[in-house]
Amino acid sequence: MGTSGQARKGNGLANVQSFESSDGSRCIDVIGDYGPFYFKEFRRDREDAGRWTLVADFSELSFATSEDALHAARRLVVWLRDSDI
């Protein structure tokens, strides 16, 4: 399941859907507001005091829907391929 929120994008806010790995160490954020949509991958380590660190930025890829962005993330992000997300 994903969670929703907002992130700064340019001068406004964009909607964010976050999808976390079962162990809570990885996350994919699908970002967009009525398109285009894109995604980013993050990790969280104890050494970083639980803060999310950007691992891969796929914002150069653009998708018409959030579902299309999530589908692409499943193909491109290794840990997401075998998840139930």
Beta strands, then each sheet from edge to edge (+ up, - down):
strand 1: 2-9
strand 2: 12-20
strand 3: 26-32
strand 4: 37-44
strand 5: 52-57
sheet 1: 1+ 2- 3+ 4- 5+
end
